Amino acid sequence: MPLDLIDKIAFCAAIILPLFNIPLIIKMVRRKSSQDISLCWVLGVWVCILLMAPSGFRSEDVVWRTYNYLNAILFTAVAAVTLRYRKGRA
Protein backbone atom coordinates (compact mmCIF):
# COMPACT_ATOMS: atom_id res chain seq x y z
CA MET A 1 0.00 0.00 0.00
CA PRO A 2 1.60 3.30 -1.08
CA LEU A 3 2.14 6.00 1.52
CA ASP A 4 0.10 9.18 1.28
CA LEU A 5 1.69 12.61 1.78
CA ILE A 6 1.17 12.69 5.56
CA ASP A 7 2.72 9.24 5.91
CA LYS A 8 5.68 10.27 3.73
CA ILE A 9 6.29 13.30 5.93
CA ALA A 10 6.02 11.15 9.05
CA PHE A 11 8.38 8.57 7.54
CA CYS A 12 10.98 11.28 6.87
CA ALA A 13 10.59 12.54 10.45
CA ALA A 14 10.95 8.97 11.77
CA ILE A 15 14.33 8.80 10.06
CA ILE A 16 15.48 12.34 10.89
CA LEU A 17 14.48 12.52 14.57
CA PRO A 18 16.84 9.77 15.83
CA LEU A 19 19.68 11.33 13.82
CA PHE A 20 19.71 14.20 16.32
CA ASN A 21 21.44 11.77 18.68
CA ILE A 22 24.57 11.88 16.51
CA PRO A 23 25.66 15.43 17.49
CA LEU A 24 25.24 14.48 21.15
CA ILE A 25 27.48 11.45 20.65
CA ILE A 26 30.06 13.52 18.76
CA LYS A 27 30.08 16.16 21.52
CA MET A 28 30.78 13.57 24.21
CA VAL A 29 33.51 11.86 22.17
CA ARG A 30 35.28 15.14 21.35
CA ARG A 31 35.17 16.31 24.97
CA LYS A 32 35.82 12.82 26.31
CA SER A 33 33.20 13.56 28.96
CA SER A 34 29.51 12.99 29.54
CA GLN A 35 29.33 14.84 32.85
CA ASP A 36 26.80 17.37 31.53
CA ILE A 37 24.33 14.57 30.67
CA SER A 38 22.13 13.18 33.43
CA LEU A 39 22.87 9.49 33.83
CA CYS A 40 19.40 8.96 35.29
CA TRP A 41 17.81 10.60 32.22
CA VAL A 42 19.90 8.64 29.70
CA LEU A 43 19.28 5.28 31.34
CA GLY A 44 15.60 6.05 31.93
CA VAL A 45 15.00 7.00 28.30
CA TRP A 46 17.06 4.05 27.06
CA VAL A 47 15.13 1.52 29.17
CA CYS A 48 11.80 2.97 27.99
CA ILE A 49 12.95 2.79 24.35
CA LEU A 50 13.97 -0.84 24.83
CA LEU A 51 10.64 -1.68 26.47
CA MET A 52 8.68 -0.06 23.61
CA ALA A 53 10.87 -1.47 20.84
CA PRO A 54 9.39 -4.99 20.57
CA SER A 55 5.95 -3.51 19.95
CA GLY A 56 7.40 -1.19 17.34
CA PHE A 57 9.35 -3.97 15.63
CA ARG A 58 6.14 -6.01 15.22
CA SER A 59 4.00 -3.09 14.08
CA GLU A 60 2.57 -3.05 10.59
CA ASP A 61 2.96 0.75 10.58
CA VAL A 62 6.15 1.39 8.59
CA VAL A 63 6.66 4.80 10.20
CA TRP A 64 6.51 3.48 13.77
CA ARG A 65 8.62 0.43 12.90
CA THR A 66 11.31 2.55 11.18
CA TYR A 67 11.43 5.01 14.07
CA ASN A 68 11.82 2.21 16.61
CA TYR A 69 14.69 0.54 14.76
CA LEU A 70 16.64 3.76 14.29
CA ASN A 71 15.90 5.15 17.73
CA ALA A 72 16.84 1.90 19.47
CA ILE A 73 20.15 1.75 17.61
CA LEU A 74 21.12 5.40 17.97
CA PHE A 75 19.99 5.87 21.56
CA THR A 76 21.81 2.68 22.53
CA ALA A 77 24.89 4.40 21.13
CA VAL A 78 24.11 7.49 23.23
CA ALA A 79 23.78 5.35 26.36
CA ALA A 80 27.01 3.47 25.60
CA VAL A 81 29.00 6.64 24.93
CA THR A 82 27.54 8.30 28.02
CA LEU A 83 28.65 5.38 30.17
CA ARG A 84 32.02 5.15 28.42
CA TYR A 85 32.89 8.78 29.06
CA ARG A 86 31.43 9.05 32.56
CA LYS A 87 34.10 10.29 34.98
CA GLY A 88 34.27 9.22 38.57
CA ARG A 89 33.03 5.68 38.00
CA ALA A 90 34.21 3.17 40.57
Backbone as CSV, one residue per row, in Angstrom:
resi,resn,N_x,N_y,N_z,CA_x,CA_y,CA_z,C_x,C_y,C_z
1,MET,0.837,-1.175,0.000,0.000,0.000,0.000,0.887,1.245,0.000
2,PRO,0.748,2.109,-0.990,1.597,3.296,-1.076,1.282,4.290,0.050
3,LEU,2.305,5.011,0.460,2.145,5.996,1.516,1.546,7.283,0.949
4,ASP,0.613,7.885,1.699,0.097,9.180,1.279,1.062,10.264,1.774
5,LEU,0.782,11.518,1.468,1.694,12.615,1.780,1.979,12.711,3.279
6,ILE,0.964,12.598,4.104,1.172,12.692,5.556,2.071,11.565,6.040
7,ASP,1.869,10.365,5.521,2.716,9.242,5.910,4.151,9.426,5.411
8,LYS,4.328,10.005,4.251,5.677,10.266,3.734,6.406,11.272,4.616
9,ILE,5.698,12.309,5.030,6.291,13.303,5.928,6.661,12.643,7.256
10,ALA,5.759,11.846,7.787,6.015,11.154,9.051,7.183,10.173,8.916
11,PHE,7.280,9.501,7.780,8.381,8.565,7.538,9.719,9.306,7.541
12,CYS,9.754,10.458,6.881,10.978,11.281,6.874,11.334,11.708,8.293
13,ALA,10.347,12.129,9.066,10.590,12.540,10.452,11.070,11.363,11.295
14,ALA,10.536,10.166,11.031,10.945,8.973,11.774,12.410,8.648,11.530
15,ILE,12.912,9.013,10.364,14.328,8.804,10.059,15.172,9.941,10.624
16,ILE,14.706,11.160,10.496,15.484,12.335,10.886,15.585,12.487,12.405
17,LEU,14.485,12.286,13.128,14.483,12.519,14.571,15.587,11.760,15.316
18,PRO,15.761,10.468,15.113,16.835,9.773,15.833,18.235,10.251,15.435
19,LEU,18.372,10.843,14.260,19.682,11.330,13.824,20.194,12.482,14.690
20,PHE,19.290,13.135,15.417,19.710,14.203,16.320,20.515,13.663,17.500
21,ASN,20.578,12.362,17.669,21.444,11.768,18.684,22.912,11.841,18.283
22,ILE,23.185,11.906,16.996,24.570,11.884,16.512,25.380,13.080,17.015
23,PRO,24.863,14.326,16.937,25.659,15.434,17.486,25.946,15.288,18.984
24,LEU,25.021,14.715,19.727,25.243,14.481,21.151,26.387,13.491,21.352
25,ILE,26.396,12.437,20.571,27.476,11.447,20.646,28.810,12.099,20.290
26,ILE,28.831,12.852,19.206,30.059,13.522,18.756,30.589,14.467,19.833
27,LYS,29.688,15.227,20.460,30.080,16.163,21.517,30.764,15.434,22.667
28,MET,30.190,14.317,23.097,30.785,13.570,24.209,32.138,12.979,23.833
29,VAL,32.246,12.462,22.612,33.505,11.857,22.172,34.597,12.918,22.069
30,ARG,34.274,14.061,21.482,35.276,15.136,21.350,35.750,15.637,22.703
31,ARG,34.814,15.795,23.651,35.168,16.305,24.972,35.681,15.216,25.897
32,LYS,35.467,13.969,25.491,35.816,12.815,26.313,35.168,12.920,27.693
33,SER,33.943,13.414,27.709,33.195,13.562,28.956,31.699,13.518,28.668
34,SER,30.963,12.967,29.619,29.505,12.988,29.541,28.924,13.555,30.833
35,GLN,29.732,14.303,31.549,29.326,14.837,32.847,28.115,15.763,32.768
36,ASP,27.915,16.436,31.639,26.796,17.370,31.526,25.483,16.669,31.150
37,ILE,25.521,15.358,31.002,24.331,14.575,30.665,23.902,13.808,31.919
38,SER,22.638,13.901,32.259,22.125,13.184,33.426,22.107,11.675,33.149
39,LEU,22.825,10.943,33.971,22.871,9.489,33.828,21.493,8.876,34.061
40,CYS,20.757,9.430,35.007,19.398,8.957,35.287,18.510,9.158,34.055
41,TRP,18.618,10.310,33.412,17.813,10.597,32.224,18.171,9.642,31.089
42,VAL,19.468,9.497,30.810,19.903,8.635,29.704,19.439,7.206,29.915
43,LEU,19.659,6.670,31.091,19.281,5.280,31.343,17.766,5.113,31.391
44,GLY,17.054,6.109,31.909,15.599,6.048,31.929,15.002,6.047,30.533
45,VAL,15.484,6.946,29.685,15.003,7.003,28.305,15.373,5.719,27.570
46,TRP,16.597,5.245,27.762,17.061,4.046,27.065,16.229,2.818,27.446
47,VAL,15.946,2.657,28.733,15.131,1.516,29.174,13.723,1.610,28.574
48,CYS,13.141,2.802,28.576,11.802,2.970,27.991,11.806,2.657,26.495
49,ILE,12.834,3.092,25.787,12.950,2.790,24.354,13.029,1.276,24.148
50,LEU,13.836,0.612,24.965,13.971,-0.844,24.832,12.675,-1.575,25.156
51,LEU,11.913,-1.049,26.121,10.642,-1.681,26.467,9.580,-1.468,25.381
52,MET,9.641,-0.332,24.686,8.679,-0.057,23.608,9.078,-0.728,22.295
53,ALA,10.357,-0.980,22.114,10.873,-1.470,20.838,10.206,-2.743,20.319
54,PRO,10.011,-3.776,21.121,9.392,-4.991,20.568,8.030,-4.732,19.923
55,SER,7.242,-3.870,20.535,5.951,-3.515,19.948,6.150,-2.805,18.613
56,GLY,7.121,-1.903,18.575,7.404,-1.190,17.339,7.940,-2.096,16.245
57,PHE,8.772,-3.052,16.616,9.345,-3.968,15.632,8.272,-4.841,14.987
58,ARG,7.224,-5.156,15.736,6.142,-6.010,15.219,5.044,-5.229,14.513
59,SER,5.073,-3.920,14.632,4.003,-3.090,14.085,3.941,-3.175,12.556
60,GLU,2.743,-3.100,12.042,2.565,-3.045,10.589,2.758,-1.626,10.063
61,ASP,2.772,-0.649,10.964,2.964,0.747,10.582,4.443,0.982,10.281
62,VAL,4.755,1.242,9.028,6.145,1.386,8.592,6.825,2.575,9.265
63,VAL,6.088,3.630,9.547,6.663,4.803,10.200,7.095,4.451,11.622
64,TRP,6.209,3.856,12.390,6.508,3.483,13.772,7.630,2.446,13.833
65,ARG,7.595,1.474,12.940,8.623,0.429,12.896,9.997,1.035,12.582
66,THR,10.050,1.902,11.570,11.309,2.548,11.177,11.870,3.375,12.327
67,TYR,10.995,4.178,12.947,11.426,5.010,14.071,12.006,4.152,15.193
68,ASN,11.349,3.053,15.519,11.822,2.206,16.606,13.180,1.591,16.314
69,TYR,13.385,1.107,15.111,14.692,0.540,14.762,15.797,1.585,14.891
70,LEU,15.600,2.736,14.256,16.639,3.762,14.285,16.852,4.323,15.681
71,ASN,15.778,4.580,16.395,15.901,5.148,17.729,16.561,4.165,18.693
72,ALA,16.213,2.898,18.601,16.837,1.898,19.474,18.342,1.820,19.211
73,ILE,18.728,1.832,17.958,20.150,1.754,17.610,20.901,2.999,18.059
74,LEU,20.385,4.172,17.681,21.124,5.399,17.970,21.089,5.776,19.444
75,PHE,19.982,5.526,20.138,19.985,5.866,21.561,20.784,4.851,22.371
76,THR,20.893,3.634,21.890,21.806,2.681,22.528,23.235,3.200,22.428
77,ALA,23.563,3.791,21.287,24.886,4.399,21.125,25.069,5.563,22.095
78,VAL,24.037,6.388,22.270,24.106,7.494,23.234,24.364,6.940,24.640
79,ALA,23.615,5.934,25.026,23.783,5.353,26.365,25.191,4.765,26.532
80,ALA,25.674,4.073,25.521,27.011,3.467,25.596,28.098,4.536,25.702
81,VAL,27.993,5.578,24.899,29.002,6.639,24.928,28.921,7.405,26.246
82,THR,27.717,7.625,26.745,27.545,8.304,28.024,28.233,7.515,29.140
83,LEU,28.019,6.216,29.157,28.650,5.377,30.172,30.162,5.300,29.976
84,ARG,30.573,5.246,28.732,32.018,5.150,28.417,32.781,6.374,28.896
85,TYR,32.198,7.547,28.728,32.886,8.783,29.064,32.459,9.377,30.404
86,ARG,31.832,8.584,31.243,31.435,9.051,32.557,32.645,9.049,33.462
87,LYS,32.954,10.187,34.070,34.100,10.287,34.982,33.647,9.979,36.394
88,GLY,34.558,9.479,37.177,34.266,9.218,38.572,33.595,7.883,38.812
89,ARG,33.599,7.016,37.783,33.026,5.677,38.003,33.963,4.869,38.876
90,ALA,33.394,3.991,39.666,34.207,3.167,40.571,34.978,2.125,39.790
